[in-house]
Structure formats: C-alpha cells, structure tokens
Amino acid sequence: MKISGNTILVTGGGTGIGRGLAEALQAKGNQVIIAGRRRAPLEEAAAANPGMAFATLDIDDPEDIRRFAREIVQAHPGLNVIVNNAGIMRVEEVLKNPDALAIAEATITTNLLGPIRLTSALLPHLLSKDEAAVVMVSSGLAFVPRADTPTYSATKAAIHSYSISLRHQLRGTPVQVIELAPPLVATDLTPGQRDNPRAMPLTDFITESVQLLENQLDGGEILVQRVMAQRTAEAQGKFQAVFDLINPR
Ligand SMILES: NC(=O)c1ccc[n+]([C@@H]2O[C@H](COP(=O)([O-])OP(=O)(O)OC[C@H]3O[C@@H](n4cnc5c(N)ncnc54)[C@H](OP(=O)(O)O)[C@@H]3O)[C@@H](O)[C@H]2O)c1
C-alpha cells in the first residue's frame, strides 16, 4: 500500500499496537480514525494527536458493526484502508478454568468473526476506491501456538489462512490484503505483559513495522525480525524446538 494520503481505520486504535500504528500512520500523512469499545482511551488518543478521528465500535456485535460501517463511510468517504487490529487474549486452561469454553467462544467472536464481519461490511466501499488495503493483525502464535491460549492462537492461525484466501480472491481488484504478524510486544494485551522483559518494546515494533509497510509496496506479510523464528519454524524443521521454548514443561 502507499504509505501516505490514505484514510485509515484502525480498530483497537485507542491502546497498544493499534494506537502506535495510528500515530505512526498519521505522522506519515494519513487521515486516521481509531475505534474501540471504550470511549476514554479513544478520546485520550485523539486529544493527544490533533486531527485524529475516533468512533466507538463493539466488534463482537454484528448489528453494531453494520451501524458502524454505515456511519464511518458517511463521515469519511475517503476511507480506503482498514486495519483489523482489535483483539483479546485470555488464558484458557481446559483442566483448570471452569469457564474455558466461554473464553474460547468469546475469543473466536472478537478475534476471528469480528475482522471477517467488519471486512465484509466495508469491502464494497473499499472496492470502489482506486487503491485500498485490508490489514489483518495476526500473531507469531499463528505459526507456533502458546498452549495456555489455545483458542487465541487458533484464531490467529485462522486469520493467517483467511488472509491468504482473501488476498487470492481480491487479486486483480484495487484491494490489497496485508497480514501483520507481531511477536510478543510490550502492551496491556495480557496482565503484566507491558513489563515483560522478553517483549519487544512497542515503539521499536511500530517503527520496524511501518518501515516494512513503506518498503513492501506489494503488501504480503509484514514480519519484523523478532517474529521470524516463529514464522519460519515449521519450514525450517524447528517447530518442536520453538514450541518447547514458548511452552516450557
Ligand atoms: N502485544 C502482543 O504481544 C501481540 C502479539 C501478537 C498479536 N497481537 C495482536 O495485536 C492486536 C492489538 O493488541 P495489543 O497488544 O495492542 O493489546 P491491547 O492494547 O489490549 O489492544 C486491544 C484493543 O482491541 C480493542 N478491542 C477489544 N475487544 C474489542 C471489541 N469487542 N470491539 C472493539 N474493540 C475491541 C481494545 O479496546 P476496547 O477494550 O476499548 O474495546 C483495545 O484497544 C490484537 O489483535 C492482538 O491479538 C498482539
């Protein structure tokens, strides 16, 4: 995708990776709209970045997605890029958590059905543009799972697979499909993660990702160096070694 002159929606843009991407993309000369459920972080991010727009959205709710899609296109007819970044990550231990199934179902609704529903609602609009893009945020865990978050890891593997098929179906249209697969990044996605010394600092992740977006005009997968061990584990015959590293016995 071109790196400036777009109108970009970032779901989950009030915090973490979403906010980092929103700020970096605004600095590159894009109109950015951030969305999420909680108004406070959105307001705070918009106030800190004059010109950034925001709108509330509950990506778990199909009716709210339809309402949001109608309103966003009306308010921002130039919208040509969506970044499907909103997501949740919950530990789900099937032998210990009595609510493991509820966590699994909620995770699929937010992380998999959410981006599919929003993309489907906005695709006709994106197809009307000269240049457009759908960015899907997956994860290194799409390639080697974390066993205590089985459904989270599975939704990210599904997002990876979905992105490949969507890219194939949309070849020959103005809509590029880009997958952004972060490694462990220091955000509040899970308790204590922001202070995890093994996590990649957020600003480093955003800088490297936006550089890749800028240089990789043909889209494809945006993979920072830190995620390569997970992304290439299977192909290099190192799946079990990387799995054991991520999932100590
Ligand atoms: N940090 C990592 O290590 C890492 C690694 C790989 C992939 N990722 C992916 O990166 C994305 C961003 O995560 P993050 O690390 O930046 O964590 P985060 O700060 O917790 O961001 C998640 C965002 O999603 C929004 N969200 C959650 N449920 C939503 C819903 N039902 N409707 C609308 N928005 C919703 C949240 O806002 P509200 O709560 O206000 O709705 C929040 O802004 C996620 O897809 C995550 O899976 C993160």
PDBQT file of the ligand as one rigid body, heavy atoms in Angstrom, charges set to zero:
ROOT
HETATM    1  N1  LIG A 301       1.011  -7.393  22.144  1.00  0.00    +0.000 N 
HETATM    2  C1  LIG A 301       1.369  -8.545  21.617  1.00  0.00    +0.000 C 
HETATM    3  O1  LIG A 301       2.296  -9.228  22.119  1.00  0.00    +0.000 OA
HETATM    4  C2  LIG A 301       0.701  -9.055  20.391  1.00  0.00    +0.000 A 
HETATM    5  C3  LIG A 301       1.319 -10.099  19.687  1.00  0.00    +0.000 A 
HETATM    6  C4  LIG A 301       0.696 -10.595  18.556  1.00  0.00    +0.000 A 
HETATM    7  C5  LIG A 301      -0.510 -10.061  18.134  1.00  0.00    +0.000 A 
HETATM    8  N2  LIG A 301      -1.098  -9.050  18.847  1.00  0.00    +0.000 N 
HETATM    9  C6  LIG A 301      -2.387  -8.542  18.379  1.00  0.00    +0.000 C 
HETATM   10  O2  LIG A 301      -2.329  -7.136  18.281  1.00  0.00    +0.000 OA
HETATM   11  C7  LIG A 301      -3.641  -6.603  18.423  1.00  0.00    +0.000 C 
HETATM   12  C8  LIG A 301      -3.603  -5.442  19.403  1.00  0.00    +0.000 C 
HETATM   13  O3  LIG A 301      -3.261  -5.922  20.691  1.00  0.00    +0.000 OA
HETATM   14  P1  LIG A 301      -2.425  -5.060  21.753  1.00  0.00    +0.000 P 
HETATM   15  O4  LIG A 301      -1.256  -5.869  22.126  1.00  0.00    +0.000 OA
HETATM   16  O5  LIG A 301      -2.244  -3.676  21.265  1.00  0.00    +0.000 OA
HETATM   17  O6  LIG A 301      -3.395  -5.104  23.036  1.00  0.00    +0.000 OA
HETATM   18  P2  LIG A 301      -4.450  -4.039  23.596  1.00  0.00    +0.000 P 
HETATM   19  O7  LIG A 301      -3.775  -2.782  23.967  1.00  0.00    +0.000 OA
HETATM   20  O8  LIG A 301      -5.237  -4.779  24.639  1.00  0.00    +0.000 OA
HETATM   21  O9  LIG A 301      -5.367  -3.736  22.337  1.00  0.00    +0.000 OA
HETATM   22  C9  LIG A 301      -6.538  -4.421  22.025  1.00  0.00    +0.000 C 
HETATM   23  C10 LIG A 301      -7.532  -3.401  21.501  1.00  0.00    +0.000 C 
HETATM   24  O10 LIG A 301      -8.678  -4.086  20.984  1.00  0.00    +0.000 OA
HETATM   25  C11 LIG A 301      -9.835  -3.393  21.384  1.00  0.00    +0.000 C 
HETATM   26  N3  LIG A 301     -10.955  -4.339  21.480  1.00  0.00    +0.000 N 
HETATM   27  C12 LIG A 301     -11.000  -5.485  22.209  1.00  0.00    +0.000 A 
HETATM   28  N4  LIG A 301     -12.217  -6.030  22.091  1.00  0.00    +0.000 NA
HETATM   29  C13 LIG A 301     -12.937  -5.222  21.267  1.00  0.00    +0.000 A 
HETATM   30  C14 LIG A 301     -14.262  -5.245  20.797  1.00  0.00    +0.000 A 
HETATM   31  N5  LIG A 301     -15.151  -6.208  21.141  1.00  0.00    +0.000 N 
HETATM   32  N6  LIG A 301     -14.679  -4.261  19.962  1.00  0.00    +0.000 NA
HETATM   33  C15 LIG A 301     -13.822  -3.284  19.603  1.00  0.00    +0.000 A 
HETATM   34  N7  LIG A 301     -12.558  -3.197  20.035  1.00  0.00    +0.000 NA
HETATM   35  C16 LIG A 301     -12.122  -4.156  20.858  1.00  0.00    +0.000 A 
HETATM   36  C17 LIG A 301      -9.488  -2.803  22.751  1.00  0.00    +0.000 C 
HETATM   37  O11 LIG A 301     -10.254  -1.631  23.024  1.00  0.00    +0.000 OA
HETATM   38  P3  LIG A 301     -11.583  -1.690  23.947  1.00  0.00    +0.000 P 
HETATM   39  O12 LIG A 301     -11.268  -2.613  25.089  1.00  0.00    +0.000 OA
HETATM   40  O13 LIG A 301     -11.808  -0.284  24.339  1.00  0.00    +0.000 OA
HETATM   41  O14 LIG A 301     -12.670  -2.206  23.056  1.00  0.00    +0.000 OA
HETATM   42  C18 LIG A 301      -8.029  -2.451  22.599  1.00  0.00    +0.000 C 
HETATM   43  O15 LIG A 301      -7.861  -1.121  22.156  1.00  0.00    +0.000 OA
HETATM   44  C19 LIG A 301      -4.527  -7.769  18.881  1.00  0.00    +0.000 C 
HETATM   45  O16 LIG A 301      -5.224  -8.300  17.764  1.00  0.00    +0.000 OA
HETATM   46  C20 LIG A 301      -3.517  -8.788  19.367  1.00  0.00    +0.000 C 
HETATM   47  O17 LIG A 301      -4.014 -10.114  19.287  1.00  0.00    +0.000 OA
HETATM   48  C21 LIG A 301      -0.501  -8.545  19.961  1.00  0.00    +0.000 A 
ENDROOT
TORSDOF 0
